[in-house]
Amino acid sequence: MAEPSPVTKLLLAGSCACVADALTFPMDTVKVRMQMAAGGAAAAASSSSIVGTFRNIVSNEGAARLYGGLNAGLQRQFAFASIRIGFYEPVKQLYMDRLGLTAAGAGPATLMAVRLLAGITTGAMAVCAAQPTDVVKVRMQGSAGRYPSCAAAYSTIWRTEGLAGLWKGTGPSVARNAIVNCAEVVSYDTIKTYLVARLGMPNAVGTHFLAGLCSGFIATLVASPVDVVKTRLMSARPEERAGVVSVARGLYQQSGLRGFYKGFIPSFARIAGWNILMFVLYEKAKSSYGQLAAALPRPVMAKERQVL
């Protein structure tokens, strides 16, 4: 079976991420609202608070509000996922080649170090390329009527806050994306390899589902604190002059350590659901592409390479 090229993997990852994002977006909106809520009883991410937040959005703002910022969300996912997931395997292989390593010859610790390095690299690359889409998505999810459209959000932020406004929160975003990429993509890669190589499970949908679920829990557990700080920072108005340290300090003073896990349940539901959909679709897309490419006559494939 033919292996997709790095560019093909980038496009497949971005496309699958958009499908997964569209299907799980309402839970992300609930998560953002809960993370933005100040102190008090709202700090507890319980099932009732999830239902209450969901009902509050639907009753006060309409069901369509659950998809507020979807355009920016899809832009974000295509830009982020295509790089951090689509480039993960090529970057990992690049590090393996540069270090003179092979999957069979390298020890478990060495392989894990290479995976972590690849995850950090592609996670940071994704933030540098796509941070404005994340800023717009969070702001459009955070409050109704703040921006009439996705294009207006970009324009307004550029006009009132300049370039720095579009890249607001880049520091915590780099930290979050590096953490999430390692906890999500690296753990998925590691868990899937263990299930297939050690437990003898088939490299099929059931294995991808289980690996996606486990990596989703790990990613949520590890990334929630920085995710809460990032959401508060990016949703802050210009006059608030919020910084990472001041936001974290204020959150701790309001809610203690529990505040850094505000919205944990909807965050887990969102990330786990997204992971399962993303990796099941992505693995299937790579497999289908490989089968199609292998089935095509070799002269046709050569002509296609010349055109590209």
C-alpha contacts under 8 A as a table, 3 or more apart, distances in Angstrom:
res1	aa1	res2	aa2	distance
1	M	287	S	7.96
1	M	290	G	5.20
1	M	291	Q	5.65
1	M	293	A	7.75
1	M	294	A	5.67
2	A	289	Y	7.91
2	A	290	G	4.49
2	A	291	Q	6.81
2	A	293	A	6.11
2	A	294	A	5.53
3	E	286	K	7.76
3	E	290	G	5.69
4	P	8	T	5.70
4	P	9	K	6.11
4	P	286	K	6.67
4	P	289	Y	6.97
4	P	290	G	6.36
5	S	8	T	5.09
5	S	9	K	6.20
6	P	9	K	5.06
6	P	10	L	6.18
6	P	86	G	7.14
6	P	87	F	6.50
6	P	90	P	6.23
7	V	10	L	4.98
7	V	11	L	6.37
8	T	11	L	5.19
8	T	12	L	6.08
9	K	12	L	5.05
9	K	13	A	5.89
9	K	82	S	7.60
9	K	86	G	4.87
9	K	87	F	7.12
9	K	286	K	7.42
10	L	13	A	5.28
10	L	14	G	6.18
10	L	81	A	7.99
10	L	82	S	4.48
10	L	83	I	6.30
10	L	85	I	7.53
10	L	86	G	4.11
10	L	87	F	6.22
11	L	14	G	5.20
11	L	15	S	6.13
11	L	82	S	6.20
11	L	86	G	7.36
12	L	15	S	5.21
12	L	16	C	6.09
12	L	82	S	7.45
12	L	86	G	7.30
12	L	282	Y	6.68
12	L	285	A	6.80
12	L	286	K	7.46
13	A	16	C	5.27
13	A	17	A	6.00
13	A	78	F	7.71
13	A	81	A	6.06
13	A	82	S	4.92
13	A	85	I	6.32
13	A	86	G	5.10
13	A	278	M	7.95
13	A	282	Y	6.11
14	G	17	A	5.11
14	G	18	C	6.38
14	G	77	Q	6.62
14	G	78	F	4.15
14	G	79	A	6.82
14	G	80	F	7.66
14	G	81	A	5.35
14	G	82	S	4.19
14	G	83	I	7.97
14	G	86	G	7.38
15	S	18	C	5.27
15	S	19	V	6.64
15	S	78	F	6.50
15	S	82	S	7.93
16	C	19	V	5.22
16	C	20	A	6.29
16	C	278	M	5.74
16	C	281	L	6.04
16	C	282	Y	5.94
17	A	20	A	5.08
17	A	21	D	5.93
17	A	77	Q	5.87
17	A	78	F	6.41
17	A	81	A	6.24
17	A	82	S	7.92
17	A	274	W	8.00
17	A	278	M	5.61
18	C	21	D	4.97
18	C	22	A	6.11
18	C	74	L	5.41
18	C	77	Q	5.93
18	C	78	F	6.18
19	V	22	A	5.31
19	V	23	L	6.46
19	V	278	M	7.81
20	A	23	L	5.35
20	A	24	T	6.34
20	A	273	G	7.97
20	A	274	W	5.37
20	A	275	N	7.93
20	A	277	L	5.44
20	A	278	M	5.56
21	D	24	T	5.28
21	D	25	F	5.54
21	D	73	G	7.45
21	D	74	L	6.83
21	D	77	Q	7.17
21	D	274	W	6.55
22	A	25	F	5.39
22	A	70	L	7.39
22	A	74	L	7.41
23	L	26	P	7.91
24	T	27	M	5.86
24	T	28	D	6.84
24	T	270	R	5.95
24	T	273	G	6.80
24	T	274	W	6.36
25	F	28	D	5.04
25	F	29	T	6.40
25	F	66	L	7.37
25	F	67	Y	6.40
25	F	70	L	7.27
25	F	270	R	7.64
26	P	29	T	5.12
26	P	30	V	6.43
26	P	66	L	4.80
26	P	67	Y	5.95
27	M	30	V	5.06
27	M	31	K	6.16
27	M	66	L	7.97
27	M	266	P	5.95
27	M	267	S	7.45
27	M	269	A	7.22
27	M	270	R	5.60
28	D	31	K	4.94
28	D	32	V	6.17
28	D	266	P	7.14
28	D	267	S	6.81
28	D	270	R	5.94
29	T	32	V	5.16
29	T	33	R	6.28
29	T	66	L	5.91
29	T	67	Y	7.31
29	T	68	G	7.69
29	T	141	Q	5.84
29	T	142	G	7.71
30	V	33	R	5.23
30	V	34	M	6.24
30	V	50	I	6.97
30	V	53	T	6.31
30	V	54	F	6.15
30	V	66	L	7.60
30	V	266	P	6.85
31	K	34	M	5.20
31	K	35	Q	6.15
31	K	263	G	5.20
31	K	264	F	7.73
31	K	266	P	5.38
31	K	267	S	5.66
32	V	35	Q	5.09
32	V	36	M	6.16
32	V	138	V	7.29
32	V	141	Q	7.09
32	V	142	G	6.66
32	V	231	T	6.94
32	V	263	G	7.62
33	R	36	M	5.15
33	R	37	A	6.25
33	R	53	T	7.52
33	R	141	Q	7.66
33	R	142	G	6.05
34	M	37	A	5.20
34	M	42	A	7.04
34	M	43	A	7.64
34	M	45	A	7.72
34	M	50	I	7.96
34	M	53	T	7.30
34	M	262	K	6.51
34	M	263	G	5.32
35	Q	228	V	5.65
35	Q	231	T	6.97
35	Q	232	R	7.27
35	Q	262	K	5.42
35	Q	263	G	5.69
36	M	142	G	7.54
36	M	228	V	7.78
36	M	231	T	6.93
36	M	232	R	5.82
36	M	235	S	7.98
37	A	42	A	6.43
37	A	43	A	7.41
38	A	42	A	7.09
38	A	43	A	7.38
38	A	254	Q	7.58
39	G	42	A	6.17
39	G	43	A	5.50
39	G	251	L	7.78
39	G	254	Q	5.26
39	G	255	S	5.52
39	G	259	G	7.57
40	G	43	A	5.83
40	G	254	Q	7.67
40	G	255	S	7.19
41	A	44	A	6.10
42	A	45	A	7.28
42	A	49	S	7.04
43	A	255	S	6.64
43	A	258	R	7.23
43	A	259	G	5.82
43	A	262	K	5.52
43	A	263	G	7.82
44	A	49	S	7.41
44	A	258	R	7.53
44	A	259	G	7.84
44	A	262	K	6.31
44	A	263	G	7.56
45	A	49	S	6.23
45	A	50	I	7.00
45	A	261	Y	7.60
45	A	262	K	5.51
45	A	263	G	4.82
45	A	264	F	5.86
45	A	265	I	6.11
45	A	266	P	7.91
46	S	49	S	5.28
46	S	50	I	6.43
46	S	265	I	6.97
47	S	50	I	5.13
47	S	51	V	6.35
47	S	265	I	7.37
48	S	51	V	5.09
48	S	52	G	5.90
49	S	52	G	4.81
49	S	53	T	5.90
50	I	53	T	5.20
50	I	54	F	6.11
50	I	263	G	7.90
50	I	265	I	7.86
50	I	266	P	6.80
51	V	54	F	5.03
51	V	55	R	6.05
52	G	55	R	5.14
52	G	56	N	5.94
53	T	56	N	5.03
53	T	57	I	6.23
54	F	57	I	5.38
54	F	58	V	6.36
55	R	58	V	5.12
55	R	59	S	5.89
56	N	59	S	5.30
56	N	60	N	5.81
56	N	61	E	7.81
57	I	60	N	5.46
57	I	61	E	5.34
57	I	62	G	6.49
57	I	63	A	7.14
57	I	65	R	6.85
57	I	66	L	7.10
58	V	61	E	5.56
58	V	62	G	4.35
58	V	63	A	4.54
58	V	64	A	7.76
58	V	65	R	7.10
58	V	66	L	7.43
59	S	62	G	5.77
59	S	63	A	7.64
61	E	64	A	7.83
61	E	65	R	6.03
61	E	144	A	7.36
62	G	65	R	5.62
62	G	66	L	7.87
63	A	66	L	5.74
63	A	67	Y	7.90
64	A	67	Y	5.55
64	A	68	G	6.84
65	R	68	G	4.75
65	R	141	Q	7.90
65	R	144	A	7.49
66	L	141	Q	7.86
67	Y	70	L	5.30
67	Y	141	Q	7.81
68	G	140	M	5.98
68	G	141	Q	5.24
68	G	144	A	7.90
69	G	72	A	5.30
69	G	73	G	5.98
69	G	136	V	7.43
69	G	137	K	5.01
69	G	138	V	7.45
69	G	139	R	7.89
69	G	140	M	4.84
69	G	141	Q	5.45
69	G	150	C	6.98
70	L	73	G	4.65
70	L	74	L	6.03
70	L	137	K	7.23
71	N	74	L	5.29
71	N	75	Q	6.27
71	N	137	K	7.94
71	N	150	C	6.68
72	A	75	Q	4.98
72	A	76	R	5.98
72	A	133	T	5.65
72	A	134	D	7.28
72	A	136	V	6.25
72	A	137	K	4.95
72	A	150	C	6.29
73	G	76	R	4.96
73	G	77	Q	6.08
73	G	133	T	7.11
73	G	134	D	7.18
73	G	137	K	5.43
74	L	77	Q	5.05
74	L	78	F	6.09
75	Q	78	F	5.38
75	Q	79	A	6.17
75	Q	133	T	6.32
76	R	79	A	5.21
76	R	80	F	5.79
76	R	130	A	6.36
76	R	131	Q	7.87
76	R	133	T	4.93
76	R	134	D	5.83
76	R	137	K	7.73
77	Q	80	F	5.07
77	Q	81	A	5.40
77	Q	82	S	7.64
78	F	81	A	5.57
78	F	82	S	5.63
79	A	82	S	5.70
79	A	83	I	6.66
79	A	126	A	6.95
79	A	129	A	7.30
79	A	130	A	5.74
80	F	83	I	5.56
80	F	84	R	6.02
80	F	126	A	4.89
80	F	127	V	6.98
80	F	129	A	7.80
80	F	130	A	6.21
81	A	84	R	5.13
81	A	85	I	5.22
81	A	86	G	6.65
81	A	126	A	7.58
82	S	85	I	5.77
82	S	86	G	4.73
82	S	87	F	6.96
83	I	86	G	5.29
83	I	87	F	5.14
83	I	88	Y	7.42
83	I	122	T	6.14
83	I	123	G	7.64
83	I	125	M	7.08
83	I	126	A	5.54
84	R	87	F	5.87
84	R	88	Y	5.87
84	R	119	G	7.17
84	R	122	T	4.46
84	R	123	G	5.04
84	R	125	M	7.31
84	R	126	A	5.81
84	R	181	N	6.98
85	I	88	Y	5.03
85	I	89	E	7.66
85	I	122	T	7.52
85	I	185	V	6.91
86	G	89	E	7.08
87	F	90	P	5.38
87	F	91	V	5.94
87	F	122	T	6.64
88	Y	91	V	5.28
88	Y	92	K	5.99
88	Y	118	A	6.08
88	Y	119	G	6.41
88	Y	122	T	6.19
89	E	92	K	5.01
89	E	93	Q	6.07
89	E	118	A	7.95
90	P	93	Q	5.07
90	P	94	L	6.05
91	V	94	L	4.87
91	V	95	Y	6.30
91	V	118	A	5.73
91	V	122	T	7.63
92	K	95	Y	5.26
92	K	96	M	6.23
92	K	114	V	6.44
92	K	115	R	6.16
92	K	117	L	7.78
92	K	118	A	5.06
93	Q	96	M	4.87
93	Q	97	D	6.07
94	L	97	D	5.14
94	L	98	R	6.12
95	Y	98	R	5.08
95	Y	99	L	6.06
95	Y	114	V	6.74
95	Y	118	A	7.55
96	M	99	L	5.28
96	M	100	G	6.00
96	M	101	L	4.94
96	M	102	T	6.59
96	M	114	V	7.11
97	D	100	G	4.96
97	D	101	L	6.07
97	D	102	T	7.76
98	R	101	L	7.77
101	L	105	G	6.72
101	L	106	A	6.00
102	T	105	G	5.15
102	T	106	A	5.81
103	A	106	A	5.67
103	A	111	L	7.35
106	A	110	T	6.06
106	A	111	L	6.23
107	G	110	T	5.28
107	G	111	L	6.20
108	P	111	L	5.13
108	P	112	M	6.10
109	A	112	M	5.11
109	A	113	A	6.18
110	T	113	A	5.08
110	T	114	V	6.29
111	L	114	V	5.16
111	L	115	R	6.18
112	M	115	R	5.01
112	M	116	L	6.10
112	M	190	T	7.93
113	A	116	L	5.13
113	A	117	L	6.11
114	V	117	L	5.05
114	V	118	A	6.13
115	R	118	A	5.13
115	R	119	G	6.09
115	R	182	C	7.87
115	R	186	V	5.97
116	L	119	G	4.99
116	L	120	I	6.11
116	L	182	C	5.76
116	L	186	V	6.45
117	L	120	I	5.23
117	L	121	T	6.10
118	A	121	T	5.08
118	A	122	T	6.18
119	G	122	T	5.46
119	G	123	G	5.92
119	G	178	A	6.60
119	G	181	N	5.31
119	G	182	C	5.11
119	G	185	V	6.99
119	G	186	V	6.37
120	I	123	G	5.12
120	I	124	A	6.11
120	I	177	N	7.78
120	I	178	A	4.60
120	I	179	I	7.41
120	I	181	N	6.70
120	I	182	C	6.57
121	T	124	A	5.39
121	T	125	M	6.20
121	T	178	A	7.56
122	T	125	M	4.94
122	T	126	A	6.09
122	T	178	A	7.94
122	T	181	N	7.88
123	G	126	A	5.23
123	G	127	V	6.59
123	G	174	V	7.12
123	G	177	N	5.05
123	G	178	A	4.85
123	G	180	V	7.97
123	G	181	N	5.76
124	A	127	V	5.28
124	A	128	C	6.37
124	A	174	V	5.44
124	A	177	N	6.61
124	A	178	A	6.12
125	M	128	C	5.27
125	M	129	A	6.36
126	A	129	A	5.27
126	A	130	A	5.96
126	A	131	Q	7.86
126	A	177	N	8.00
127	V	130	A	5.25
127	V	131	Q	5.11
127	V	170	T	7.14
127	V	173	S	6.67
127	V	174	V	5.96
127	V	177	N	7.16
128	C	131	Q	6.22
128	C	170	T	7.85
130	A	133	T	5.71
130	A	134	D	7.00
131	Q	134	D	5.19
131	Q	135	V	6.44
131	Q	166	L	7.12
131	Q	167	W	5.63
131	Q	168	K	7.93
131	Q	170	T	6.71
131	Q	173	S	7.80
132	P	135	V	5.12
132	P	136	V	6.30
132	P	154	Y	7.94
132	P	166	L	4.65
132	P	167	W	5.56
132	P	168	K	7.94
133	T	136	V	5.29
133	T	137	K	6.11
134	D	137	K	5.07
134	D	138	V	6.19
135	V	138	V	5.43
135	V	139	R	6.29
135	V	166	L	6.39
135	V	167	W	7.27
135	V	168	K	6.97
135	V	169	G	7.95
135	V	234	M	5.92
135	V	235	S	7.69
136	V	139	R	5.25
136	V	140	M	6.08
136	V	150	C	7.19
136	V	153	A	6.26
136	V	154	Y	6.75
136	V	166	L	7.85
137	K	140	M	5.31
137	K	141	Q	6.13
138	V	141	Q	5.16
138	V	142	G	5.95
138	V	231	T	6.84
138	V	234	M	6.99
138	V	235	S	6.46
139	R	142	G	5.02
139	R	143	S	6.80
139	R	146	R	7.85
139	R	234	M	7.24
139	R	235	S	5.37
140	M	143	S	6.17
140	M	144	A	7.05
140	M	146	R	7.00
140	M	147	Y	6.69
140	M	150	C	7.82
140	M	153	A	7.84
141	Q	144	A	7.46
142	G	235	S	6.96
143	S	146	R	6.10
144	A	147	Y	7.69
145	G	148	P	6.07
147	Y	150	C	7.28
147	Y	152	A	6.16
147	Y	153	A	5.40
148	P	152	A	6.33
148	P	153	A	7.48
149	S	152	A	5.07
149	S	153	A	6.24
150	C	153	A	5.10
150	C	154	Y	6.55
151	A	154	Y	5.29
151	A	155	S	6.23
152	A	155	S	4.98
152	A	156	T	5.86
153	A	156	T	5.20
153	A	157	I	6.05
154	Y	157	I	5.39
154	Y	158	W	6.09
154	Y	166	L	7.59
155	S	158	W	5.18
155	S	159	R	6.06
156	T	159	R	5.06
156	T	160	T	5.96
156	T	161	E	7.99
157	I	160	T	5.33
157	I	161	E	5.36
157	I	162	G	6.59
157	I	165	G	6.02
157	I	166	L	6.49
158	W	161	E	5.57
158	W	162	G	4.40
158	W	163	L	6.00
158	W	165	G	6.70
158	W	166	L	6.69
159	R	162	G	5.77
161	E	164	A	6.53
161	E	165	G	4.77
161	E	166	L	7.71
161	E	238	P	7.11
162	G	165	G	5.48
162	G	166	L	7.12
163	L	166	L	5.41
163	L	167	W	6.65
164	A	167	W	5.16
164	A	168	K	5.83
165	G	168	K	4.92
167	W	170	T	5.65
168	K	233	L	7.78
168	K	234	M	6.07
169	G	172	P	5.70
169	G	173	S	5.99
169	G	230	K	6.18
169	G	233	L	6.17
169	G	234	M	5.69
169	G	244	V	7.93
170	T	173	S	4.84
170	T	174	V	5.94
171	G	174	V	5.33
171	G	175	A	6.42
172	P	175	A	4.90
172	P	176	R	5.86
172	P	226	V	6.44
172	P	227	D	7.85
172	P	229	V	7.51
172	P	230	K	5.67
172	P	244	V	7.30
173	S	176	R	4.92
173	S	177	N	5.83
173	S	227	D	7.92
173	S	230	K	6.46
174	V	177	N	5.18
174	V	178	A	5.97
175	A	178	A	5.29
175	A	179	I	6.13
175	A	226	V	7.41
176	R	179	I	5.07
176	R	180	V	5.82
176	R	223	A	6.08
176	R	226	V	5.84
176	R	227	D	6.36
177	N	180	V	4.94
177	N	181	N	5.66
178	A	181	N	5.22
178	A	182	C	6.18
179	I	182	C	5.25
179	I	183	A	5.93
179	I	219	A	7.62
179	I	222	V	7.12
179	I	223	A	6.21
180	V	183	A	4.94
180	V	184	E	5.43
180	V	185	V	7.70
180	V	219	A	5.39
180	V	220	T	7.92
180	V	222	V	7.48
180	V	223	A	5.94
181	N	184	E	5.06
181	N	185	V	5.17
181	N	186	V	6.62
181	N	219	A	7.98
182	C	185	V	5.75
182	C	186	V	4.75
182	C	187	S	6.58
182	C	219	A	7.99
183	A	186	V	5.98
183	A	187	S	5.37
183	A	188	Y	7.98
183	A	215	S	6.48
183	A	216	G	7.99
183	A	218	I	5.79
183	A	219	A	4.60
183	A	222	V	7.08
184	E	187	S	5.39
184	E	188	Y	5.93
184	E	215	S	4.99
184	E	216	G	6.16
184	E	218	I	6.98
184	E	219	A	5.17
184	E	275	N	7.86
185	V	188	Y	5.05
185	V	189	D	6.09
185	V	215	S	7.42
186	V	189	D	5.05
186	V	190	T	6.04
187	S	190	T	4.97
187	S	191	I	5.81
187	S	215	S	5.44
187	S	218	I	7.76
188	Y	191	I	5.19
188	Y	192	K	5.86
188	Y	211	A	5.40
188	Y	212	G	6.02
188	Y	214	C	7.55
188	Y	215	S	5.29
189	D	192	K	5.34
189	D	193	T	6.11
190	T	193	T	5.20
190	T	194	Y	6.18
191	I	194	Y	5.05
191	I	195	L	6.09
191	I	211	A	5.67
191	I	214	C	7.97
191	I	215	S	7.86
192	K	195	L	5.14
192	K	196	V	6.15
192	K	203	N	7.98
192	K	207	T	6.71
192	K	208	H	6.76
192	K	211	A	5.53
193	T	196	V	5.26
193	T	197	A	5.71
193	T	198	R	7.73
194	Y	197	A	5.29
194	Y	198	R	5.14
194	Y	199	L	6.73
195	L	198	R	5.74
195	L	199	L	4.93
195	L	200	G	6.40
195	L	201	M	5.60
195	L	207	T	7.11
196	V	199	L	5.81
196	V	200	G	4.89
196	V	201	M	4.64
196	V	202	P	5.95
196	V	203	N	6.16
196	V	207	T	7.80
197	A	200	G	5.67
197	A	201	M	7.59
201	M	207	T	6.76
202	P	207	T	6.79
203	N	207	T	6.20
203	N	208	H	7.38
204	A	207	T	5.55
204	A	208	H	6.31
205	V	208	H	5.03
205	V	209	F	5.98
205	V	280	V	6.10
206	G	209	F	5.06
206	G	210	L	6.30
207	T	210	L	5.22
207	T	211	A	6.10
208	H	211	A	5.15
208	H	212	G	5.94
208	H	276	I	7.29
208	H	279	F	6.48
208	H	280	V	5.63
208	H	283	E	7.75
209	F	212	G	5.14
209	F	213	L	6.20
209	F	276	I	5.30
209	F	277	L	7.97
209	F	279	F	7.61
209	F	280	V	6.32
210	L	213	L	5.14
210	L	214	C	6.25
210	L	276	I	7.81
211	A	214	C	5.26
211	A	215	S	6.08
211	A	276	I	7.92
212	G	215	S	5.21
212	G	216	G	6.00
212	G	272	A	6.75
212	G	275	N	5.05
212	G	276	I	4.59
212	G	279	F	6.45
212	G	280	V	7.91
213	L	216	G	5.09
213	L	217	F	6.53
213	L	272	A	5.22
213	L	273	G	7.44
213	L	275	N	6.73
213	L	276	I	5.94
214	C	217	F	5.35
214	C	218	I	6.42
214	C	272	A	7.73
215	S	218	I	5.06
215	S	219	A	6.00
215	S	272	A	7.45
215	S	275	N	7.51
216	G	219	A	5.13
216	G	220	T	6.16
216	G	268	F	6.78
216	G	271	I	5.40
216	G	272	A	4.13
216	G	273	G	7.75
216	G	275	N	5.96
216	G	276	I	7.97
217	F	220	T	5.20
217	F	221	L	6.14
217	F	268	F	6.22
217	F	271	I	7.70
217	F	272	A	6.36
218	I	221	L	5.24
218	I	222	V	6.16
219	A	222	V	5.33
219	A	223	A	5.77
219	A	271	I	7.67
220	T	223	A	5.36
220	T	224	S	5.57
220	T	264	F	7.28
220	T	267	S	6.62
220	T	268	F	5.54
220	T	271	I	6.84
221	L	224	S	5.98
222	V	225	P	7.52
223	A	226	V	5.74
223	A	227	D	5.96
224	S	227	D	4.91
224	S	228	V	6.12
224	S	260	F	6.60
224	S	261	Y	5.64
224	S	262	K	7.92
224	S	264	F	6.88
224	S	267	S	7.85
225	P	228	V	5.38
225	P	229	V	6.52
225	P	260	F	4.38
225	P	261	Y	5.85
226	V	229	V	5.13
226	V	230	K	5.98
226	V	260	F	7.60
227	D	230	K	5.00
227	D	231	T	6.11
228	V	231	T	5.20
228	V	232	R	6.29
228	V	260	F	6.02
228	V	261	Y	7.28
228	V	262	K	7.07
229	V	232	R	5.22
229	V	233	L	6.06
229	V	244	V	6.98
229	V	247	V	6.39
229	V	248	A	6.10
229	V	260	F	7.53
230	K	233	L	5.09
230	K	234	M	6.07
230	K	244	V	7.85
231	T	234	M	5.36
231	T	235	S	6.07
232	R	235	S	5.36
232	R	236	A	6.19
232	R	247	V	7.07
233	L	236	A	5.40
233	L	242	A	6.33
233	L	243	G	6.83
233	L	244	V	6.89
233	L	247	V	6.74
236	A	240	E	6.41
236	A	241	R	7.84
236	A	242	A	6.82
237	R	240	E	5.55
237	R	241	R	7.57
238	P	241	R	5.92
242	A	246	S	6.37
242	A	247	V	6.35
243	G	246	S	5.27
243	G	247	V	5.97
244	V	247	V	5.30
244	V	248	A	6.13
245	V	248	A	5.18
245	V	249	R	5.99
246	S	249	R	5.06
246	S	250	G	5.99
247	V	250	G	5.18
247	V	251	L	6.07
248	A	251	L	5.12
248	A	252	Y	6.19
249	R	252	Y	5.18
249	R	253	Q	6.18
250	G	253	Q	5.07
250	G	254	Q	6.13
251	L	254	Q	5.16
251	L	255	S	6.02
251	L	256	G	7.01
251	L	259	G	6.21
251	L	260	F	7.32
252	Y	255	S	5.37
252	Y	256	G	4.24
252	Y	257	L	6.01
252	Y	259	G	6.48
252	Y	260	F	7.58
253	Q	256	G	5.87
254	Q	259	G	7.54
255	S	258	R	6.07
255	S	259	G	4.68
256	G	259	G	5.60
256	G	260	F	7.73
257	L	260	F	5.65
257	L	261	Y	7.49
258	R	261	Y	5.44
258	R	262	K	6.71
259	G	262	K	5.10
261	Y	264	F	5.30
263	G	266	P	5.68
263	G	267	S	5.90
264	F	267	S	4.93
264	F	268	F	5.99
265	I	268	F	5.12
265	I	269	A	6.15
266	P	269	A	4.92
266	P	270	R	5.91
267	S	270	R	5.07
267	S	271	I	5.97
268	F	271	I	5.12
268	F	272	A	5.63
268	F	273	G	7.95
269	A	272	A	5.40
269	A	273	G	5.77
270	R	273	G	5.25
270	R	274	W	5.88
271	I	274	W	4.96
271	I	275	N	5.86
272	A	275	N	5.04
272	A	276	I	6.12
273	G	276	I	5.28
273	G	277	L	6.24
274	W	277	L	5.26
274	W	278	M	5.77
275	N	278	M	5.03
275	N	279	F	5.89
276	I	279	F	5.59
276	I	280	V	5.92
277	L	280	V	5.38
277	L	281	L	5.91
278	M	281	L	5.34
278	M	282	Y	5.85
279	F	282	Y	4.87
279	F	283	E	5.81
280	V	283	E	5.39
280	V	284	K	6.15
281	L	284	K	5.11
281	L	285	A	5.95
282	Y	285	A	4.98
282	Y	286	K	6.14
283	E	286	K	5.23
283	E	287	S	6.13
284	K	287	S	5.05
284	K	288	S	5.97
285	A	288	S	5.12
285	A	289	Y	5.99
286	K	289	Y	5.13
286	K	290	G	6.07
287	S	290	G	5.10
287	S	291	Q	6.20
288	S	291	Q	5.13
288	S	292	L	6.09
289	Y	292	L	5.08
289	Y	293	A	5.98
290	G	293	A	5.13
290	G	294	A	6.04
291	Q	294	A	5.13
291	Q	295	A	6.11
292	L	295	A	5.09
292	L	296	L	6.36
293	A	296	L	5.40
293	A	301	M	7.59
294	A	297	P	7.82
296	L	300	V	6.82
296	L	301	M	6.84
297	P	300	V	5.51
297	P	301	M	6.64
298	R	301	M	5.11
298	R	302	A	6.25
299	P	302	A	5.00
299	P	303	K	6.29
300	V	303	K	5.16
300	V	304	E	6.27
301	M	304	E	5.05
301	M	305	R	6.31
302	A	305	R	5.14
302	A	306	Q	6.38
303	K	306	Q	5.06
303	K	307	V	6.32
304	E	307	V	5.11
304	E	308	L	6.20
305	R	308	L	5.05
